[in-house]
Amino acid sequence: MTLFLLTHAALLAALAGAAVGAGAVVTRGLPMATRAEALAVRAAAGLAALGTLGCGLGLLGRLDRPHLAIAGLASLLALPLAFRAPRVPDARQAVRGRWRSCAAAGLALLPLFVLALYPPIAFDETLYHLPTVKSFAEAGSLPFLPSLRAPVFPHLAEVLQVPLHLAGGDTATHLVPLLATLVTALLVFSWAGRKGRPTRAGPRWRSFFPPPS
């Protein structure tokens, strides 16, 4: 059980890091109001970029472990572009505040992470989402699947789930919607504060992600 939890936590961290790294490349030069907004926008753009790249690899028949590993490693190497130390009046106090905020956020997100580790049993997941991911992973491409009943939509999420399925199995595919949910929540917090109507958590988030210097 411990190994299971640690493996999925590492996969979630790798996915988040790759998304932010890829997003830092595609949004470079885009002005951001706060650190929270910058992190959320980069993560969202990175997920879209990685999904599009995965679709391209699939069309070329290269949606396999070596090419996915190269894409993920390249995205992680770009991660430092997303983090630049902000100038703060009292750096020591800011660091203490950030660690407290990290601990509080980690405790709040723990139930969502545990929920994401529940085995896939939903009807839509077992009917077409997960079978599509498995078919893509086995073929290393984006084959036409006439045996599956599936809505007509771009398989962006399924392509993002392929490397997680290869690395961690069926349950690891839940980490993509989990990360997307967290990024959406962070966007809501950051944009609410930008409009001058933050929630009660807004001030704490703004202290954790100070404006870029």
C-alpha positions, 0 to 999 in steps of 0.5 A, spaced: 500 500 500 505 504 501 509 503 495 502 504 491 501 511 494 508 513 493 508 511 486 501 515 484 504 521 488 510 521 484 506 520 478 502 526 480 508 530 481 511 528 475 505 530 471 504 537 474 512 538 473 511 536 466 505 540 465 508 547 468 514 546 464 511 545 457 506 551 459 512 555 461 515 554 454 508 556 450 506 561 455 513 565 455 512 572 455 505 572 456 504 577 462 501 574 468 498 578 474 500 574 480 504 567 481 498 563 482 495 565 475 502 564 472 502 557 475 495 555 473 495 558 466 502 555 465 499 548 468 493 548 463 497 550 457 502 545 458 496 540 459 494 542 452 501 542 449 502 535 452 496 532 449 497 535 442 504 533 442 501 526 444 496 526 439 502 528 434 506 522 436 500 517 436 498 519 428 506 518 427 505 511 430 510 513 436 506 513 442 510 509 446 514 509 452 521 511 449 518 517 445 513 519 451 519 519 456 523 524 452 517 528 451 516 528 459 523 529 460 524 535 456 518 538 459 521 537 466 527 540 464 524 546 462 520 547 469 526 552 472 523 557 466 516 557 470 520 559 477 523 565 478 524 568 485 520 574 487 523 580 491 519 580 498 521 585 503 522 580 508 524 573 505 525 569 512 517 571 513 515 569 506 518 563 506 515 561 513 508 563 510 509 559 504 511 552 508 505 553 512 500 554 506 504 548 503 502 544 509 495 547 509 494 546 501 497 539 502 492 537 507 486 539 504 488 536 497 489 529 501 482 527 500 482 528 493 488 524 492 485 518 496 479 519 492 483 519 485 486 512 487 479 509 487 479 503 482 475 505 475 468 503 476 464 508 473 460 506 467 463 511 462 470 510 464 469 502 463 465 503 457 470 507 453 475 512 456 479 506 459 478 502 453 481 507 449 487 509 453 489 501 453 488 501 446 492 507 444 497 504 449 497 497 446 498 500 439 502 506 440 498 510 436 491 512 435 487 507 431 480 507 429 476 503 434 470 500 431 468 496 437 467 501 442 461 505 443 464 512 444 462 520 443 465 524 438 470 528 441 478 529 441 481 524 445 486 529 449 485 526 456 485 519 453 492 521 450 495 524 456 493 518 460 497 513 456 503 514 459 500 514 466 497 508 464 503 505 462 507 507 468 502 506 474 496 502 471 488 503 470 488 507 477 493 512 475 489 515 469 485 518 474 491 523 476 489 527 469 482 529 471 485 530 478 490 535 476 485 538 471 481 540 477 486 543 482 488 547 476 481 549 475 480 551 482 487 555 482 485 559 476 478 561 480 482 563 486 487 567 482 482 570 477 477 572 483 482 576 486 484 579 480 477 582 479 477 584 486 472 579 489 476 574 492 474 568 496 476 568 504 482 564 501 484 569 496 488 573 501 492 567 503 493 564 496 496 571 494 501 571 500 503 564 497 504 567 490 506 574 490 506 578 484 512 577 479 517 582 481 
